[in-house]
């Protein structure tokens, strides 16, 4: 079973949305806060995760498997030295910073099992479905002397 981490990008917001009718944010630009939108598709033998990362390069993205969690990090930096020949920016709404999402994929999945690709701002990771291996109880006998 593929389960998003409880520390997803909207967990705290969802709590406040239940308490405050207008959410935890008062600013009109609150809906523009950073999010790594992710689609998860289930197939008979695998899960396919598609992460939306427009404007990112492959070098900006890192995926790792740690303790059964698939963790995706993406970092986008603003090139402050970049100048526009035609004018200067008075407002920039593109997000520059870091994203992180994690999904529990199980202890049976290894790093070699996960396949990935990045094209047109979409990171696609394919995770095979694996049954959790039941722990084999090792019998320990007590020696009886006599």
N, C-alpha and C positions, 0 to 999 in steps of 0.2 A: 504494500500500500504506500502510495506517495503522499506525504503530508507536508504542507508548508509549515515552516517554523512559526511558533507563536510570536516571534519577534519580527514579523513581517513589517513592511513599510506602513501599513495602515492600522496596526493593532491598537495603538493608543488613540488614534483618531476615532476608531469605531467605538471605543468606550465612551469618549466624550460626546459623540453623536447621539448616544442613547440618553445622556444626561442633559445636554444643552441642545435645544432645537436647531441652532445654527452652527453646531459643531464647536470645536475647541479654538477655532481661529476666527478672528473678527475682521481681518484684512480682506479686501476684495480679491487680492492676488493669492489667497490661500490655496485655491484649487490648482495653482500652478506649481506647487511644491514638488520636489523631486520624487519620482517613482519609477521603478523598473517594472513595467507592465509585463506580465508573464502569462502565456497560454499553456495549459497542460492538456495533452491529448492522451487518451488511453487506448491501447491496442491489445490484442490477445496476448502478445508476448513481450510488450514493451510500453514505456511511457515516452512521449516526446514533449520536451519543454521548449518553448519559443520565447526568448527574452527580447523585448523591444529596446534597442540601444541606438537610436538615430544619432548620427554625427560621431560615433565612436569608431576607433580603428581596432583591428584585431589585437594590437599591442597594448591597448588600454584595458583589456579584459583578462581576468584570471578565474579559472574554475578549479576547485579542489574538492576532494572527498576526505572528510574527517569524521571519525566516529559514527559512520552511517549517515552523515549529513552531506549533501551536495551543496557547496557554497559557491556562489558566483559573485565576484567583485568586479566593478568597473569604475575607473577613475578617469575623469575628463578635466583637463586643465585649460584655462584660458591663457592664450598667448598674449600677454599684456604689451609686448613690443610690436605687435601687429598694428599697422596703421592703414587706414583707408585713404586712398589717394583722392577720392572725391569728396570727402568730408569727415566729420567726426561723429561718433555715436553719442546721442543724448540719452538713449535707453537701450539696454541689451536684455532680452528676455530668455536667452538660451541658458540652460543650466550647466554650470561648471562645478564639479565636485565629485563625490563618490556615491555609488550605489552598492547595496549588498542585499542579496536574497538567499535564503537557504531552505532546502527541502529535505525531509528525512526520507532516504531511499532504502534504508535497511542495512544491516550488517553483512548480508550475503553478497552485496554488490562491491566489486573492486574497481579501482581506477581504470584498469584496462578494459573493463566491461562497458564503460561510458564512451560514446562517440560524439564528436562535436564538429560543428561547422559555423562559419560566420559569413553572411552574404546580405548585402543591401540593408545593413543596420539591424539584422535579426540574427541573434545567436541561437542555434538549434542544438540541443543536447538530447541524445537518445539513451535512455536508461532501460536495460532489460529487466523484466519481471523475474525475480528469483524468490523461491520459497525460502523462508527462514529455516535453516538447518536446526532440527531439534538437538538439544544438547544430549550427548550420549553419556549416560550415567556410568561412570567407571566404578566397577565393583571393587571394593577393598575388603579383603578377608582378614580376619583376625587370626593370628596363628595360635593354635591350641597346643600347649606342651603337655607332655605326660605319657 
